[in-house]
Amino acid sequence: MKQRFLHFKQCKYLKEAGHFQTLAKMQSPKFMVIACVDSRVCPSNILGFQPGEAFMVRNVANLVPALENGPTDTNAALEFAVNILEVENIFVIGHSSCAGIQALMTMQDGKSRSLVEKWVSNAELAMIRTKADTTHLSFDQQCGHCEKESISNSLLNLLTYPWIEHRARKGLLSIHGGYYDFSNCTFEKWTLDFEGSSFGQNSRLSVKDKTFWC
């Protein structure tokens, strides 16, 4: 650990000392990234974010709880990033072989018992939709489907926060989803189409600018 720090100091910090001194006084990231805690999925490594570029939040299964589900570290960070830092983009990144989604998909009758199950129940709608649409698929395939469905669910949940909905409506904030498959190192990215989506009891996500990187 020490050697890694010293390498960072010599090869990064000292070579860009002016930049790091500026960061010591303030931050003005353009991105907020919500990603999974999985040790195999580091947004800075995958997408090359440099210090000061992205305000990072990591939690189990990269979830955004709806506002009505109460306060969490994640929505406190959302409030800070959007209202104080005024980020221009929120990027929810999911990934393949997500243990959090597997825990969600194996919950019995929607009953959550462990702390993990209680947390991933924030994506229960994604599980319900997945099971309704993928009865013909294997469990692993269902989990893969739910990993992406959960990202869409989180994008819609973002718009339950008035300050996010307000800035997205005015075009001051863009909301993106991403999916990293580390088995073959591919990445899918899409942007929420605010005008084409519907919100509320029968919410429906519309996306645009969908791209696939391989």
Residue frames as qw, qx, qy, qz and C-alpha x, y, z in Angstrom:
[[0.000, 0.885, 0.465, 0.000, 0.00, 0.00, 0.00],
 [0.312, -0.787, 0.101, 0.522, 2.79, 2.42, 0.91],
 [0.403, -0.166, 0.591, 0.679, 4.63, 1.77, -2.34],
 [0.224, 0.608, 0.670, 0.362, 1.46, 2.38, -4.33],
 [0.118, -0.936, -0.261, 0.203, 0.95, 5.70, -2.56],
 [0.370, -0.631, 0.317, 0.603, 4.54, 6.79, -3.16],
 [0.385, 0.168, 0.687, 0.592, 4.21, 5.81, -6.81],
 [0.099, 0.823, 0.540, 0.147, 1.07, 7.94, -7.07],
 [0.254, -0.884, -0.042, 0.391, 2.84, 10.87, -5.44],
 [0.396, -0.428, 0.491, 0.647, 5.90, 10.70, -7.68],
 [0.264, 0.141, 0.758, 0.579, 4.19, 9.85, -10.96],
 [0.015, -0.696, -0.643, -0.319, 0.91, 11.71, -10.61],
 [0.293, -0.872, -0.323, 0.222, 0.71, 14.27, -7.79],
 [0.410, -0.599, 0.183, 0.663, 4.09, 15.93, -8.19],
 [0.326, 0.121, 0.603, 0.718, 3.84, 16.00, -11.99],
 [0.108, -0.624, -0.522, -0.572, 0.44, 17.73, -11.77],
 [0.329, -0.285, -0.556, 0.709, 1.03, 19.70, -8.58],
 [0.130, 0.006, -0.046, -0.990, -0.74, 22.82, -9.84],
 [0.533, -0.252, -0.582, -0.560, -3.89, 20.87, -10.63],
 [0.583, -0.353, -0.703, 0.204, -3.90, 19.16, -7.25],
 [0.197, -0.165, -0.363, 0.896, -3.34, 22.48, -5.45],
 [0.347, -0.125, -0.254, -0.894, -6.41, 23.85, -7.23],
 [0.631, -0.296, -0.668, -0.261, -8.39, 20.77, -6.19],
 [0.415, -0.190, -0.654, 0.603, -7.28, 21.33, -2.59],
 [0.083, 0.097, 0.196, -0.972, -9.23, 24.61, -2.62],
 [0.620, 0.278, 0.192, -0.708, -12.38, 23.50, -4.43],
 [0.320, 0.073, 0.900, 0.286, -14.02, 20.84, -6.58],
 [0.499, 0.435, 0.026, -0.749, -16.31, 21.35, -9.55],
 [0.319, -0.020, 0.914, 0.249, -16.98, 17.90, -11.05],
 [0.435, 0.147, -0.366, -0.809, -19.21, 17.64, -14.11],
 [0.648, -0.075, -0.704, -0.280, -20.26, 14.07, -13.30],
 [0.564, -0.357, 0.583, -0.462, -21.84, 12.28, -10.40],
 [0.544, 0.202, -0.785, -0.217, -21.28, 8.54, -10.77],
 [0.721, -0.289, 0.425, -0.465, -23.29, 5.92, -8.88],
 [0.591, 0.362, -0.710, -0.126, -21.62, 2.53, -9.17],
 [0.907, -0.314, -0.259, -0.108, -21.47, -0.81, -7.39],
 [0.442, -0.770, 0.454, -0.075, -19.11, -1.59, -4.52],
 [0.980, 0.126, 0.109, 0.109, -17.93, -4.70, -6.37],
 [0.491, -0.651, 0.369, 0.446, -14.12, -4.82, -6.26],
 [0.578, 0.144, 0.614, 0.518, -13.98, -5.67, -9.97],
 [0.219, 0.764, 0.469, 0.385, -15.81, -2.51, -11.01],
 [0.351, -0.561, -0.127, 0.739, -13.93, 0.76, -10.53],
 [0.408, 0.858, 0.313, -0.020, -15.34, 3.64, -12.62],
 [0.092, -0.890, 0.325, 0.306, -12.06, 5.56, -12.49],
 [0.428, -0.306, 0.770, 0.360, -10.22, 2.62, -14.05],
 [0.508, 0.429, 0.733, 0.144, -12.91, 1.68, -16.56],
 [0.301, 0.864, 0.371, 0.161, -13.80, 5.17, -17.78],
 [0.588, 0.251, -0.054, 0.767, -10.60, 7.03, -16.94],
 [0.238, -0.924, -0.196, -0.228, -12.05, 9.61, -14.56],
 [0.502, 0.313, -0.377, 0.713, -9.28, 11.79, -13.16],
 [0.301, -0.430, -0.568, 0.634, -9.23, 13.44, -9.71],
 [0.081, 0.386, 0.133, -0.909, -11.83, 16.22, -9.61],
 [0.233, 0.029, -0.627, -0.743, -13.82, 15.00, -12.62],
 [0.586, -0.309, -0.629, -0.407, -16.46, 12.81, -10.97],
 [0.426, -0.375, 0.496, -0.657, -18.25, 12.82, -7.63],
 [0.467, 0.090, -0.868, -0.144, -18.40, 9.11, -6.77],
 [0.655, -0.257, 0.420, -0.573, -20.99, 7.12, -4.83],
 [0.445, 0.176, -0.862, -0.166, -20.69, 3.36, -4.54],
 [0.610, -0.186, 0.503, -0.583, -23.23, 1.05, -2.98],
 [0.412, 0.014, 0.910, 0.042, -24.40, -2.54, -3.30],
 [0.413, 0.481, 0.747, 0.202, -25.88, -3.06, -6.78],
 [0.166, 0.019, 0.236, 0.957, -25.51, 0.64, -7.77],
 [0.072, -0.650, -0.749, -0.110, -29.03, 1.52, -6.63],
 [0.067, -0.205, 0.089, -0.972, -30.85, 4.83, -6.34],
 [0.019, -0.448, -0.842, 0.300, -33.71, 4.55, -3.84],
 [0.042, -0.699, -0.462, -0.544, -36.88, 6.52, -4.52],
 [0.023, -0.467, 0.276, -0.840, -37.29, 9.67, -2.43],
 [0.690, -0.441, -0.048, -0.571, -40.21, 8.22, -0.47],
 [0.882, -0.081, -0.444, 0.137, -38.04, 5.35, 0.77],
 [0.592, -0.793, -0.041, 0.138, -36.36, 7.67, 3.25],
 [0.057, 0.911, -0.408, -0.028, -32.89, 9.11, 3.81],
 [0.952, -0.044, 0.106, 0.284, -29.77, 7.15, 2.87],
 [0.455, -0.515, 0.318, 0.652, -26.13, 7.99, 2.21],
 [0.412, 0.256, 0.632, 0.604, -26.92, 7.80, -1.50],
 [0.092, 0.813, 0.471, 0.328, -29.69, 10.39, -1.61],
 [0.365, -0.851, -0.020, 0.377, -27.76, 12.67, 0.75],
 [0.478, -0.267, 0.474, 0.690, -24.92, 12.53, -1.77],
 [0.285, 0.560, 0.623, 0.466, -27.40, 13.23, -4.58],
 [0.119, -0.942, -0.308, 0.054, -28.60, 16.35, -2.82],
 [0.433, -0.697, 0.224, 0.527, -25.04, 17.58, -2.29],
 [0.481, -0.015, 0.596, 0.643, -23.91, 16.82, -5.84],
 [0.200, 0.629, 0.605, 0.444, -26.92, 18.40, -7.56],
 [0.171, -0.933, -0.310, -0.068, -27.70, 21.35, -5.28],
 [0.440, -0.807, 0.182, 0.350, -24.22, 22.32, -4.07],
 [0.478, -0.303, 0.582, 0.584, -21.78, 21.11, -6.71],
 [0.544, 0.637, 0.047, -0.543, -24.31, 21.53, -9.55],
 [0.410, -0.162, 0.812, 0.382, -23.08, 18.54, -11.52],
 [0.445, 0.382, -0.297, -0.754, -24.25, 18.42, -15.12],
 [0.679, 0.139, -0.651, -0.309, -24.51, 14.63, -15.45],
 [0.641, -0.337, 0.597, -0.345, -25.62, 11.75, -13.24],
 [0.568, 0.371, -0.695, -0.240, -24.32, 8.38, -14.44],
 [0.786, -0.280, 0.445, -0.324, -25.65, 5.13, -12.94],
 [0.426, 0.499, -0.734, -0.175, -23.33, 2.25, -13.86],
 [0.891, -0.199, 0.308, -0.267, -24.25, -1.40, -13.42],
 [0.119, 0.565, -0.799, -0.169, -22.28, -4.49, -14.29],
 [0.780, 0.062, -0.566, -0.260, -22.42, -8.19, -15.11],
 [0.680, -0.099, -0.678, 0.262, -22.44, -10.94, -12.45],
 [0.158, -0.517, 0.278, -0.794, -23.73, -8.56, -9.77],
 [0.293, -0.137, -0.891, 0.320, -24.13, -10.37, -6.45],
 [0.205, 0.193, 0.403, -0.871, -26.53, -7.69, -5.23],
 [0.594, 0.167, -0.302, -0.727, -28.89, -8.37, -8.12],
 [0.503, 0.021, -0.862, -0.064, -28.56, -12.11, -7.54],
 [0.056, -0.158, -0.751, 0.638, -29.64, -11.51, -3.93],
 [0.420, 0.216, 0.082, -0.878, -32.61, -9.51, -5.20],
 [0.606, 0.161, -0.569, -0.532, -33.62, -12.25, -7.64],
 [0.473, -0.049, -0.872, 0.120, -33.54, -14.94, -4.94],
 [0.236, -0.080, 0.488, -0.837, -35.68, -13.07, -2.40],
 [0.082, -0.321, -0.941, -0.072, -38.75, -15.07, -1.47],
 [0.104, -0.752, -0.645, -0.090, -42.14, -13.37, -1.90],
 [0.115, 0.780, 0.032, 0.615, -40.53, -9.97, -1.67],
 [0.662, -0.745, -0.081, 0.002, -39.63, -10.51, 1.99],
 [0.432, 0.657, -0.427, 0.447, -36.31, -8.94, 2.93],
 [0.819, -0.521, -0.216, 0.108, -34.44, -10.29, 5.94],
 [0.700, -0.200, -0.022, 0.685, -30.75, -9.40, 5.80],
 [0.086, -0.735, 0.010, 0.673, -29.36, -5.89, 5.50],
 [0.136, -0.188, 0.672, 0.703, -28.39, -6.65, 1.91],
 [0.066, 0.459, 0.847, 0.260, -31.90, -7.85, 1.07],
 [0.032, -0.803, -0.439, 0.402, -33.46, -4.79, 2.68],
 [0.100, -0.598, 0.272, 0.748, -31.21, -2.57, 0.60],
 [0.073, -0.065, 0.769, 0.632, -31.67, -4.32, -2.75],
 [0.164, 0.587, 0.786, -0.109, -35.45, -4.32, -2.24],
 [0.091, 0.654, -0.006, -0.751, -35.16, -0.74, -3.52],
 [0.219, 0.335, -0.656, -0.640, -35.04, -2.42, -6.94],
 [0.452, 0.166, 0.838, -0.255, -38.00, -4.74, -6.31],
 [0.597, 0.629, 0.146, -0.476, -39.90, -3.34, -9.30],
 [0.310, 0.618, -0.654, -0.308, -36.99, -4.33, -11.54],
 [0.189, -0.146, 0.967, -0.090, -37.17, -7.88, -10.17],
 [0.540, 0.408, 0.599, -0.428, -40.93, -8.07, -10.73],
 [0.541, 0.694, -0.160, -0.448, -40.63, -6.84, -14.32],
 [0.130, 0.517, -0.826, -0.184, -37.75, -9.19, -15.02],
 [0.313, 0.011, 0.933, -0.176, -39.57, -12.26, -13.72],
 [0.581, 0.544, 0.400, -0.455, -42.65, -11.35, -15.74],
 [0.504, 0.747, -0.252, -0.352, -40.69, -10.88, -18.97],
 [0.271, 0.592, -0.757, -0.051, -38.08, -13.67, -18.77],
 [0.825, -0.207, 0.403, -0.339, -39.84, -16.85, -17.64],
 [0.929, 0.367, -0.044, -0.002, -38.23, -18.70, -20.57],
 [0.377, 0.729, -0.482, 0.307, -34.67, -17.77, -19.57],
 [0.732, -0.113, -0.548, 0.388, -32.19, -19.42, -17.21],
 [0.464, -0.805, -0.258, 0.265, -31.56, -17.87, -13.79],
 [0.515, -0.314, 0.182, 0.777, -28.21, -16.41, -14.90],
 [0.181, 0.372, 0.498, 0.762, -29.87, -14.86, -17.95],
 [0.274, -0.816, -0.482, -0.164, -32.64, -13.48, -15.78],
 [0.519, -0.661, -0.103, 0.532, -30.07, -11.87, -13.51],
 [0.401, -0.016, 0.350, 0.847, -28.36, -10.31, -16.53],
 [0.034, -0.626, -0.541, -0.560, -31.70, -8.88, -17.63],
 [0.435, -0.815, -0.375, 0.081, -32.42, -7.59, -14.12],
 [0.550, -0.336, 0.009, 0.765, -29.02, -5.90, -13.89],
 [0.149, 0.198, 0.361, 0.899, -30.06, -3.63, -16.76],
 [0.301, -0.673, -0.570, -0.361, -33.68, -3.33, -15.63],
 [0.535, -0.641, -0.350, 0.425, -32.43, -2.17, -12.24],
 [0.345, -0.118, 0.127, 0.923, -30.40, 0.61, -13.85],
 [0.110, -0.446, -0.499, -0.735, -33.54, 1.82, -15.64],
 [0.485, -0.690, -0.537, -0.002, -35.42, 1.66, -12.34],
 [0.505, -0.465, -0.180, 0.705, -32.73, 3.80, -10.70],
 [0.183, 0.148, 0.301, 0.924, -32.89, 6.37, -13.51],
 [0.312, -0.612, -0.517, -0.511, -36.63, 6.74, -12.94],
 [0.581, -0.620, -0.431, 0.304, -36.09, 6.91, -9.17],
 [0.410, -0.071, -0.032, 0.909, -33.75, 9.85, -9.69],
 [0.093, -0.363, -0.330, -0.867, -36.69, 11.85, -10.97],
 [0.485, -0.662, -0.569, -0.038, -38.62, 11.37, -7.72],
 [0.456, -0.441, -0.214, 0.743, -36.27, 14.00, -6.27],
 [0.233, 0.906, 0.328, -0.128, -37.73, 17.46, -7.01],
 [0.130, -0.839, 0.313, 0.426, -34.36, 19.19, -7.38],
 [0.392, -0.162, 0.779, 0.462, -33.23, 16.57, -9.91],
 [0.371, 0.600, 0.698, 0.125, -36.50, 16.62, -11.85],
 [0.084, 0.935, 0.135, -0.318, -36.38, 20.44, -11.97],
 [0.168, -0.684, 0.507, 0.496, -32.85, 20.62, -13.37],
 [0.403, 0.070, 0.839, 0.359, -33.48, 17.76, -15.84],
 [0.329, 0.753, 0.567, -0.055, -36.64, 19.48, -17.10],
 [0.068, 0.943, -0.064, -0.319, -34.71, 22.72, -17.67],
 [0.804, 0.544, -0.124, 0.206, -31.93, 20.89, -19.54],
 [0.100, -0.847, 0.460, -0.246, -29.35, 21.67, -16.85],
 [0.469, -0.392, 0.777, -0.151, -28.84, 18.03, -15.89],
 [0.696, 0.272, -0.551, -0.372, -28.50, 14.90, -18.03],
 [0.714, -0.316, 0.553, -0.292, -29.14, 11.43, -16.65],
 [0.533, 0.472, -0.660, -0.239, -27.29, 8.43, -18.06],
 [0.907, -0.247, 0.306, -0.153, -27.20, 4.69, -17.60],
 [0.347, 0.633, -0.684, -0.102, -24.26, 2.41, -18.25],
 [0.954, -0.176, 0.190, -0.153, -23.59, -1.33, -18.14],
 [0.116, 0.688, -0.714, -0.052, -20.12, -2.86, -17.93],
 [0.993, -0.003, -0.017, -0.116, -19.72, -6.52, -18.85],
 [0.191, -0.774, 0.601, 0.059, -16.34, -7.52, -17.48],
 [0.829, -0.014, 0.554, 0.069, -16.50, -11.04, -18.93],
 [0.679, 0.423, 0.389, 0.457, -15.80, -9.61, -22.39],
 [0.298, -0.408, -0.010, 0.863, -14.93, -5.97, -21.56],
 [0.072, 0.492, 0.538, 0.680, -17.83, -4.25, -23.30],
 [0.036, -0.346, -0.440, 0.828, -19.77, -1.19, -22.20],
 [0.044, 0.630, 0.646, 0.428, -23.27, 0.02, -23.03],
 [0.106, -0.271, -0.288, 0.912, -24.29, 3.63, -22.44],
 [0.002, 0.616, 0.642, 0.457, -27.62, 5.40, -22.84],
 [0.015, 0.044, -0.236, 0.971, -29.22, 8.70, -21.87],
 [0.136, 0.539, 0.760, -0.338, -32.64, 9.21, -20.34],
 [0.023, 0.365, 0.459, 0.810, -35.01, 10.94, -22.75],
 [0.060, 0.222, 0.568, -0.790, -36.84, 13.24, -20.34],
 [0.451, 0.204, -0.111, -0.862, -39.50, 14.36, -22.82],
 [0.602, 0.086, -0.672, -0.422, -40.26, 10.83, -23.97],
 [0.290, -0.066, -0.889, 0.348, -40.45, 9.26, -20.50],
 [0.502, -0.589, -0.273, -0.571, -43.50, 9.20, -18.25],
 [0.190, 0.220, -0.715, 0.635, -43.36, 9.43, -14.48],
 [0.582, -0.242, 0.219, -0.745, -45.61, 8.49, -11.60],
 [0.767, -0.115, 0.543, -0.322, -47.59, 5.32, -10.95],
 [0.876, 0.362, 0.308, 0.077, -47.21, 4.01, -14.51],
 [0.112, -0.818, 0.400, 0.399, -43.70, 5.29, -15.11],
 [0.881, 0.365, 0.239, 0.185, -42.01, 4.41, -18.39],
 [0.395, -0.635, 0.349, 0.565, -38.42, 5.04, -19.36],
 [0.699, 0.701, 0.107, 0.092, -37.50, 6.32, -22.79],
 [0.596, -0.520, 0.300, 0.533, -33.83, 6.45, -23.77],
 [0.552, 0.833, -0.044, -0.019, -31.75, 8.08, -26.48],
 [0.209, 0.808, -0.543, 0.092, -28.17, 8.12, -27.72],
 [0.901, -0.294, 0.314, -0.049, -27.66, 4.43, -26.94],
 [0.421, 0.712, -0.560, -0.038, -24.13, 3.31, -27.73],
 [0.972, -0.207, 0.100, 0.047, -22.12, 0.10, -27.40],
 [0.110, 0.830, -0.547, 0.010, -18.37, 0.13, -26.87],
 [0.975, -0.121, 0.185, 0.037, -16.30, -2.98, -27.49]]
